[in-house]
Amino acid sequence: MKVLVFIKEVADTEARIIISSDQKELEIENKYTVNFFDEFAVEEAIRIKESLKDVEIAVCTFAPPRAVEALRTTIAMGADRAFLIDSRNHESDDPLIVSRILAGFAVKEGFDLILCGRQAMDDESANVGPMIAEFLKIPHVNQVTRLQVSGTGTAEVQSEIEGGKKVSEVLLPALLTTQKGLNEPRVPLITGVMKAMKTEIAVLDPATIEIPFGSIDRETSKIAVLSYELPDKRPSVSIIEGASPEEKVTGLVRALKEEAKAL
């Protein structure tokens, strides 16, 4: 059985991010990590390998060369092979183009199951996984919180839906997007880290991948960045003074009338 995991490298939550003077680009401090939701996908693939025999895990990302380190993290966790599809000469912010490239890789590499995070923490589009499944014409389930893969070509999947949970039986091959609660991603052991340092990460040019799902040229992108803007500053906080709850309520009503003009 071959499990293919798609991941994305994203800026660390503590990375310093500056908007360029023309508001068209972001200057991001060199602190990157594996996308939060993708860690659950990698961990689940490893757990499948531990429970079933003859399972191979391949991890792939469409990213610039720096993402090799993120791929090494997945090797340290327990993945078998890793591939970086070089994004430097292609549009990497358009989910449609990214999905076409990754779907093409999936056809080239082969798979029985594809796992990926439900969304990336930077753009939060949540489109890439379902788009890949549609291109490949395979079943897909989003926001998976429990997964049991059988040896008979099916998987029992629990997923989050509005107001509850849904349990489905899915025929493989299929694509599943992972949600928090599915598992607890492991911290790599030192032996895994040493293995990852020695593992060769294959770097691919998208031009070498047959992609029958549409053009991947920058000119075909449907997305254009108009500008980046900082969020509005949070309003100041006022403490309503008063010796008793009644006095505080009176002060609150006065503030809403006179200062906020809300009443």
Secondary structure by P-SEA (a helix, b strand, c coil): cbbbbbbbbbccccbbbbbccccccccccccccccaaaaaaaaaaaaaaaaccbbbbbbbbbccccaaaaaaaaaaacccbbbbccccccccccaaaaaaaaaaaaaaacccbbbbcccccccccccaaaaaaaaacbbbbccccbbbbccccbbbbbbbcccbbbbbbbcccbbbbbccccbbbbcccaaaaaaaaabbbbbbbccccccccccccccccccccccccccccccbbbbbccccaaaaaaaaaaaaccccccc
